[in-house]
Amino acid sequence: MSDTKKHPLEADTQERAFFEGAASSNAKAAYRRAVLRTTGALPSWAERKRAGRKPKAVIKEQA
């Protein structure tokens, strides 16, 4: 058996659907913060994909 600890919400499909259905990134951030403070970790599906802001879209200049 694996010694790695599994987060209690990892297999909870209702919590995952609630998180993924959040309308804004602010709502997801608030969810992450609450779960992190209460459990000490995040389930894999709630972790940020990449740290920092999304890159701005590059607009090609018209000639």
C-alpha positions as CSV (number, residue, x, y, z in Angstrom):
1,M,0.0,0.0,0.0
2,S,1.2,3.5,-0.7
3,D,2.4,5.7,2.1
4,T,1.3,8.9,0.5
5,K,-1.6,10.6,2.2
6,K,-4.8,11.1,0.2
7,H,-6.8,14.3,0.8
8,P,-10.3,13.6,2.3
9,L,-12.0,15.5,-0.6
10,E,-10.1,13.8,-3.4
11,A,-12.8,11.3,-4.3
12,D,-15.8,13.6,-3.4
13,T,-17.5,14.2,-6.8
14,Q,-20.0,16.6,-5.4
15,E,-17.3,18.9,-4.0
16,R,-15.3,18.7,-7.2
17,A,-18.4,19.6,-9.3
18,F,-19.1,22.5,-6.9
19,F,-15.5,23.8,-7.3
20,E,-15.4,23.4,-11.1
21,G,-18.8,25.1,-11.4
22,A,-17.7,28.2,-9.6
23,A,-18.4,31.2,-11.8
24,S,-15.3,33.2,-11.1
25,S,-11.7,32.8,-10.2
26,N,-12.3,34.7,-7.0
27,A,-14.8,32.1,-5.9
28,K,-12.3,29.3,-6.6
29,A,-9.7,31.2,-4.6
30,A,-12.0,31.6,-1.7
31,Y,-12.8,27.9,-1.8
32,R,-9.1,27.0,-2.0
33,R,-8.3,29.2,1.0
34,A,-11.1,27.8,3.1
35,V,-10.2,24.2,2.4
36,L,-6.5,24.9,2.9
37,R,-7.1,26.5,6.3
38,T,-9.4,23.8,7.5
39,T,-7.6,20.7,6.2
40,G,-4.0,21.9,5.8
41,A,-3.9,20.8,2.1
42,L,-5.8,20.9,-1.2
43,P,-7.1,18.0,-3.3
44,S,-5.3,17.6,-6.6
45,W,-8.2,18.9,-8.6
46,A,-8.3,22.2,-6.6
47,E,-4.6,23.0,-6.9
48,R,-3.6,25.9,-9.1
49,K,-2.5,24.7,-12.5
50,R,0.2,27.3,-12.7
51,A,1.4,30.0,-10.3
52,G,0.8,33.6,-11.3
53,R,-1.4,35.4,-13.7
54,K,-2.5,34.1,-17.1
55,P,-0.4,35.6,-19.9
56,K,-2.0,38.4,-21.9
57,A,-3.1,37.6,-25.3
58,V,-0.8,38.8,-28.0
59,I,-2.5,40.9,-30.6
60,K,-1.0,40.9,-34.1
61,E,-0.6,44.3,-35.7
62,Q,-2.4,44.7,-39.0
63,A,-0.1,45.8,-41.8
